[in-house]
Amino acid sequence: MHIRRIDVMGKKPPISENTLFTERLYDAYLPGGRITYHKLLLGAYALRATSILLMGLMMASILFEQLTPQGFDTSFIVVDIAMLLAIILMIIYGEYVYINGGLSSRPLKLYENGLEIPPLYFRKFIKDSGFIRKEEIEYIELKRHRSFSITYSRGAGVVWRSSPIEFIVHLKNGSKRSSGKRPFEVIHYAVNDMNNRWGMRVVDNGIGNGQRVTFKDGKIVEWIEM
């Protein structure tokens, strides 16, 4: 069996016997980087804890209003509404950080018999975890986004614009799994392998591959049409 070792960063990734492709993460996602999985997870938990704290303060405020002789006051109601909106926004943003950042900060793996997408929530405790057998997949759908960036340090990093930086796995049981936002090169190689090696149907409703912009010290040093 011929195994193609692909690494979009120019170094050979660790490949097991049955692995076709393993994503090598950018340094920003590796230990010591700016956006490691544990930092993203900590940020999501911090937002959740803050939202719980605000919820407690809001309940205390409502209780205080009921105990005061004058009852509910317009200013109290405005504060309660503002706190409620802040809680909702924090919960939504915390989930966004965890779901999108958590997926992107862990490597995608492609095997002869299936695809491994890093699991979220309780999936990591169940059998097969994030592994999806190719027989379970109906088709793959490419998704384009306006922009996706990986920042190494302040003023330095890479931005993909209008590129296919995500794919959706449509399963035969009707459910879907997202790859998470990843560099165009990773999505391109993984989807091509699934199409060429597995004969998997790929749906692409967009046109072109967008651009990759590299910047350093706040200045653009490279602009490539993908």
FENDA-V360897 format. One record per pair of residues at least 12 apart in sequence whose ideal C-beta (glycine too) atoms are under 10 Angstrom apart, sorted by the first residue. I is the first residue (numbers start at 1). J is the second residue. Records with the same first field share a line. If there is no record, write none. Layout:
I: J + J
This chain:
1: 17 + 18 + 20 + 112
2: 20
3: 15 + 16 + 17 + 18 + 19 + 20 + 21 + 112
4: 19 + 20 + 21 + 189 + 193 + 197
5: 19 + 20 + 21 + 22
6: 20 + 21 + 22 + 23 + 24 + 110 + 185 + 186 + 188 + 189 + 190 + 192 + 193
7: 21 + 22 + 23 + 24 + 185 + 189
8: 21 + 23 + 24 + 26 + 182 + 183 + 184 + 185 + 186 + 188 + 189
9: 23 + 24 + 25 + 26 + 27 + 183 + 185 + 186
10: 24
11: 24
12: 24
13: 25 + 107 + 109
14: 107
15: 109
16: 109 + 111
17: 111 + 112
18: 111 + 112 + 113 + 114
19: 109 + 110 + 111 + 112 + 116
20: 109 + 110 + 111 + 112 + 113 + 115 + 189 + 190 + 193 + 194 + 197 + 198
21: 107 + 108 + 109 + 110 + 111 + 115 + 186 + 189 + 190 + 192 + 193 + 194 + 197
22: 107 + 108 + 109 + 110 + 111 + 116
23: 104 + 106 + 107 + 108 + 109 + 110 + 179 + 182 + 183 + 185 + 186 + 187 + 189 + 190
24: 107 + 186
25: 37 + 104 + 105 + 106 + 107 + 108 + 150 + 182 + 183 + 186
26: 104 + 105 + 150 + 151 + 152 + 157 + 158 + 182 + 183 + 186
27: 150 + 152 + 153
28: 105 + 149 + 150 + 151 + 152 + 153 + 156 + 157 + 158
29: 101 + 104 + 105 + 106 + 107 + 150
30: 105
33: 105 + 150 + 151 + 152 + 153
34: 150 + 151 + 152 + 153 + 154 + 157
35: 101 + 104 + 105 + 150 + 151 + 152 + 157
36: 101 + 105 + 106
37: 98 + 101 + 102 + 103 + 104 + 105 + 106 + 118
38: 105
39: 101 + 105
40: 97 + 98 + 99 + 100 + 101 + 102 + 103 + 104 + 105 + 106
41: 97 + 98 + 101 + 102 + 105
43: 93 + 94 + 97 + 98 + 101
44: 93 + 94 + 95 + 96 + 97 + 98 + 99 + 101 + 102
45: 94 + 97 + 98
46: 90 + 94 + 97
47: 89 + 90 + 91 + 92 + 93 + 94 + 95 + 96 + 97 + 98
48: 90 + 91 + 94 + 95 + 98
49: 90 + 94
50: 86 + 87 + 90 + 91 + 94
51: 83 + 86 + 87 + 88 + 89 + 90 + 91 + 92 + 93 + 94
52: 87 + 90 + 91
53: 87 + 90
54: 82 + 83 + 84 + 86 + 87 + 90
55: 83 + 84 + 86 + 87 + 90 + 91
57: 79 + 80 + 83 + 87
58: 79 + 80 + 81 + 82 + 83 + 84 + 86 + 87
59: 80 + 83
61: 76 + 77 + 79 + 80 + 83
62: 76 + 77 + 80 + 83
64: 76
65: 77 + 79 + 80
98: 120 + 121
99: 120 + 121 + 178 + 180
100: 148 + 166 + 178 + 180 + 181
101: 180 + 181
102: 118 + 119 + 120 + 121 + 180
103: 117 + 118 + 119 + 120 + 130 + 166 + 177 + 178 + 179 + 180 + 181 + 182
104: 118 + 148 + 150 + 165 + 166 + 179 + 180 + 181 + 182 + 183 + 186
105: 118 + 150 + 180
106: 118 + 119 + 120 + 130 + 180
107: 182 + 186
108: 130 + 167 + 179 + 180 + 182 + 186 + 187 + 189 + 190
109: 130 + 131 + 190
110: 134 + 189 + 190 + 191 + 193 + 194 + 197 + 198
111: 131 + 132 + 133 + 134
112: 134 + 197 + 198
113: 131 + 133 + 134 + 135 + 198
114: 128 + 131 + 132 + 133 + 134 + 135 + 136 + 137 + 194 + 198
115: 130 + 131 + 132 + 133 + 134 + 136 + 137 + 140 + 167 + 169 + 177 + 179 + 190 + 193 + 194 + 198 + 200
116: 128 + 129 + 130 + 131 + 132
117: 129 + 130 + 131 + 132 + 167 + 169 + 177 + 178 + 179 + 180
118: 130 + 179 + 180
119: 131 + 177
120: 177 + 178 + 180
123: 177
130: 177
132: 169 + 171 + 177
133: 171
134: 194 + 197 + 198 + 199 + 200
135: 172 + 198
136: 169 + 171 + 172 + 173 + 175 + 177
137: 169 + 170 + 171 + 172 + 177 + 194 + 198 + 200 + 201
138: 169 + 170 + 171 + 172 + 173 + 174 + 176 + 200 + 201
139: 168 + 169 + 170 + 171 + 172 + 194 + 200 + 201 + 202 + 203
140: 167 + 168 + 169 + 170 + 179 + 187 + 190 + 191 + 194 + 195 + 198 + 200 + 201 + 202 + 203 + 204
141: 166 + 167 + 168 + 169 + 170 + 176 + 178 + 191 + 201 + 202 + 203 + 204 + 205
142: 163 + 164 + 165 + 166 + 167 + 168 + 179 + 187 + 188 + 191 + 202 + 203 + 204 + 205 + 206
143: 164 + 165 + 166 + 167 + 168 + 178 + 179 + 181 + 187 + 204 + 205 + 206
144: 160 + 161 + 162 + 163 + 164 + 165 + 166 + 184 + 204 + 205 + 206 + 207 + 208 + 209 + 210
145: 160 + 161 + 162 + 163 + 164 + 165 + 166 + 181 + 210
146: 160 + 161 + 162 + 163 + 210
147: 159 + 160 + 161 + 162 + 163 + 165 + 181 + 210 + 211 + 213
148: 160 + 161 + 162 + 163 + 165 + 166 + 181 + 182 + 183 + 184 + 210
149: 161 + 181 + 213 + 215
150: 181 + 182 + 183
151: 215
152: 215 + 216
153: 216 + 217
154: 217 + 218
155: 215 + 216 + 217 + 218 + 219
156: 214 + 215 + 216 + 217 + 218 + 219 + 221
157: 213 + 214 + 215 + 216
158: 183 + 184 + 212 + 213 + 214 + 215 + 222
159: 210 + 211 + 212 + 213 + 214 + 215 + 220 + 223
160: 181 + 182 + 183 + 184 + 185 + 187 + 209 + 210 + 211 + 212 + 213 + 224 + 226
161: 184 + 210 + 211 + 212 + 213 + 223 + 226
162: 184 + 206 + 207 + 208 + 209 + 210 + 211 + 226
163: 183 + 184 + 185 + 187 + 188 + 206 + 208 + 209 + 210 + 211 + 212 + 226
164: 182 + 184 + 187 + 188 + 191 + 204 + 206 + 208 + 209 + 210 + 226
165: 179 + 180 + 181 + 182 + 183 + 184 + 185 + 186 + 187 + 188 + 209 + 210
166: 178 + 179 + 180 + 181 + 182 + 184 + 187
167: 179 + 180 + 182 + 187 + 188 + 190 + 191 + 194 + 202 + 203 + 204
168: 203
169: 194 + 200
170: 201 + 203
179: 191
183: 212
184: 209 + 210 + 211 + 212 + 226
185: 209 + 212 + 226
187: 209
188: 209 + 226
191: 204
208: 225 + 226
209: 224 + 225 + 226
210: 224 + 225 + 226
211: 223 + 224 + 225 + 226
212: 224 + 225 + 226
